[in-house]
Amino acid sequence: MIRIVRGNPTPEELAAALAVVRARVSGGAEGAPPPPSSEWSSPARVTRTPRPAPGPHAWARTYWPS
């Protein structure tokens, strides 16, 4: 329940205030699709094996486990 504590709003002001409160409670636009997820947060981007450390023989560790 909403109660006016101070002032004397016009019916238009009261309707505008109630529209804002109703939009906030309902979560914004109804039927709006969720925003697309970022590929940066995708778990598929995480490698499961460590990358070879740089060094003089790093090329040899790219194909053969050490």
Beta strands, then each sheet from edge to edge (+ up, - down):
end
